[in-house]
Structure formats: structure tokens, C-alpha cells
Amino acid sequence: RFSAMPTALGAIGVVWGEHGILQTWLHAGTPAVARAQIRRTYPGAVESSPPESVAAALAEIAALLEGDPSDLRAAELDMRSVPEFDRRVYEVARTIPPGSTMTYGEVARALGEEPMRARDVGQALARNPFAPIVPCHRIVAAGGKLGGYSAPGGATTKRRLLELEGAAIVATPVQPGLFDAISS
């Protein structure tokens, strides 16, 4: 099953099954754009009203995108098809409160991995199917740099999400994108 809805910063789409949320999508466009992406990825999915737990997660995402930070930790995620390392990275990411950040290296250390695994952390986050429920935007590069972000708008979107949460940001976005008109 799936649903899509407008938010203050575009559309959010969500697909769920009996074990929780399977995937979310942030889109610069309308819910119709999100629906089209979902139908390409999950051709058999049927649009329907979300169950209470998914509706609550959608409401929290909408609030986050309006500047009312939420940690979204209560959202139930179906991670059965997520690789074990990625799952561990996502679990650490979900502990980062709104307005706070960790570096890729700090996440690697929190996992008990060598700091050189920071790149692996970044690659796991690039595959994150649950943004912003798994708040990969809260994980930044060392030295005050934002690092990458795979949602539409890239680093500009990441910066905007961190600004909405009140996080201290040092780096300047390099890539114009999704929310340029909003932040000017």
C-alpha cells in the first residue's frame, strides 16, 4: 500500500506493508510526482489511506518540513531487506536528535568500526530508503562540511532540513536545488 501528500517543502510518498514502512520519498514536486515514482518502484502497490502508525509518521514528517522538529523514532520501519551494516548505520542515525549532527566518522566509531569506514557510512546513507525518518541529513562531513545528500536538491536540501531543525551549519551549499527559492 502507499500514500502521498503535500508538505511545506514538496511532496512525501510512503509505501508500507504488514511489517512497517518499506520506503519513503521526498519530492520537489506534487504528490502526483511521488505517486508516479512509487508506481515505478512498486508496480503492484495500491494507494490507500495509511494505517494509524503510518499516518502518525506522515504527520511528523510534515511537521518537520514546516520547521517543527521531530525525531520520528516511533515510526515502524520494515528493514528486513536492508543490509546489516546499513541497518546498523540507520539505527545510529535515528538516535541523533533534531538540531544535532554527527560526522560520518563519529557514526563509524559509534558502530565500533574503524574511522576509515566513514565512506561506508556515507554509502549506506546514500541508499537510505527511509529519509527523513532515518535522518541522514543529520550526518555531516568532518570540518564543518555538509557532505552529500541523495534526495532532490542534494546538499541544498540537506542544508534546508538542518536549518529547519535549528542545527548549527557552517558549510556553504555547492549545488543549487530543490529549496533555493524558499531560502532566498
C-alpha positions in Angstrom: 0.0 0.0 0.0 1.1 3.6 -0.5 0.1 7.2 0.1 1.5 10.6 -1.0 0.8 14.0 0.4 1.9 17.6 0.0 4.2 19.2 2.6 5.6 22.7 3.1 8.7 21.7 1.0 7.3 19.5 -1.7 5.6 16.0 -1.5 6.3 13.0 0.6 5.4 9.5 -0.6 5.4 6.4 1.6 5.0 2.6 0.9 4.2 0.2 3.8 3.5 -3.4 4.4 2.5 -5.6 7.3 5.9 -5.1 9.0 6.1 -1.3 8.7 7.2 1.4 6.3 9.2 0.0 3.4 10.3 3.2 1.7 9.7 7.0 1.7 10.4 9.6 -1.0 10.9 13.3 -0.7 10.0 15.2 -3.9 10.3 18.8 -5.0 7.0 18.4 -6.9 3.5 17.4 -6.2 2.1 14.2 -4.7 1.4 13.1 -8.3 5.2 13.1 -8.9 5.6 11.0 -5.7 2.8 8.6 -6.8 4.5 8.1 -10.2 7.8 7.2 -8.6 6.1 4.8 -6.2 4.3 3.1 -9.1 7.5 2.7 -11.0 9.3 1.2 -8.0 6.3 -0.8 -6.6 4.1 -1.6 -9.6 1.7 -3.7 -7.6 1.2 -1.2 -4.8 -2.3 0.2 -4.2 -3.0 3.7 -3.0 -5.0 3.8 0.2 -5.4 5.6 3.5 -2.5 4.9 5.7 -2.9 2.9 9.0 -2.7 5.0 12.1 1.0 4.3 12.7 1.9 5.4 9.1 -0.4 8.4 9.3 1.3 9.5 12.5 4.7 9.2 10.8 3.5 11.3 7.8 2.1 13.9 10.2 5.5 14.1 12.0 7.3 14.4 8.6 5.0 17.2 7.5 5.6 19.0 10.9 9.4 18.6 10.4 9.2 20.1 7.0 7.3 23.1 8.4 10.0 23.7 10.9 8.6 21.8 13.9 11.4 19.3 14.5 10.6 15.7 15.3 12.8 12.7 15.9 10.4 10.3 14.2 11.8 7.4 16.3 8.3 5.9 16.8 7.9 5.2 13.1 8.0 1.5 12.4 10.3 0.6 9.6 10.5 -2.7 7.8 14.3 -3.2 7.4 14.2 -6.9 6.6 15.6 -6.3 3.1 18.2 -3.7 4.3 21.8 -5.0 4.5 23.0 -5.5 8.1 25.7 -2.7 8.0 23.2 -0.2 6.6 20.7 -1.2 9.2 23.2 -0.5 12.0 24.0 2.9 10.4 20.3 3.8 10.3 19.9 2.8 13.9 22.6 5.2 14.9 21.2 7.9 12.7 17.8 7.6 14.4 19.4 8.4 17.8 20.5 11.8 16.6 18.1 14.4 18.0 16.7 17.2 15.8 19.1 20.2 15.7 22.1 18.0 16.3 24.5 16.3 13.9 27.2 13.6 13.9 30.0 13.2 11.4 30.4 10.1 9.2 33.4 9.2 11.2 31.6 9.6 14.5 28.9 7.2 13.2 31.6 4.7 12.2 33.1 4.9 15.7 29.6 4.6 17.3 29.3 1.3 15.4 32.7 0.1 16.7 34.2 0.4 13.3 37.4 1.9 12.2 37.1 5.7 11.3 38.2 4.7 7.8 34.7 3.2 7.5 33.3 6.7 7.3 33.0 6.3 3.5 31.0 3.1 4.0 28.7 5.1 6.4 28.2 7.7 3.6 27.4 5.0 1.1 24.9 3.4 3.4 23.2 6.7 3.9 23.1 7.3 0.1 21.0 4.1 0.0 18.7 5.2 2.8 15.1 4.3 1.8 13.6 6.0 4.8 14.5 9.7 4.6 13.7 11.7 6.7 12.6 9.1 9.2 16.2 7.9 9.2 17.6 11.4 9.4 20.6 11.0 7.1 20.6 14.8 6.8 21.9 15.0 10.4 25.1 13.2 9.4 27.7 15.6 8.0 31.3 15.6 6.8 34.2 16.5 9.0 35.5 20.1 9.2 32.0 21.7 9.0 31.2 20.4 5.5 27.7 19.2 4.8 28.7 16.1 2.8 26.3 14.5 0.3 22.6 14.1 0.2 20.8 11.9 -2.3 17.3 13.5 -2.1 16.3 16.0 -4.8 18.3 19.2 -4.4 21.3 17.4 -2.8 23.3 19.5 -0.3 20.9 22.4 -0.6 18.1 20.2 0.6 20.2 18.8 3.4 21.1 22.4 4.5 17.4 23.4 4.5 16.4 20.4 6.6 19.2 21.2 9.1 18.1 24.9 9.2 14.5 23.9 9.9 15.8 21.9 12.9 17.9 24.7 14.2 21.2 22.9 13.6 24.4 24.9 13.5 25.6 24.9 9.9 29.0 26.1 8.7 29.3 24.9 5.2 28.0 26.7 2.1 25.9 24.7 -0.3 27.6 24.0 -3.6 24.7 22.6 -5.6 21.6 24.6 -6.4 18.5 22.6 -5.9 15.1 21.9 -4.5 14.7 24.7 -2.0 16.7 27.6 -3.4 13.6 29.7 -4.0 12.4 29.0 -0.4 15.6 30.0 1.3 16.1 33.3 -0.6 
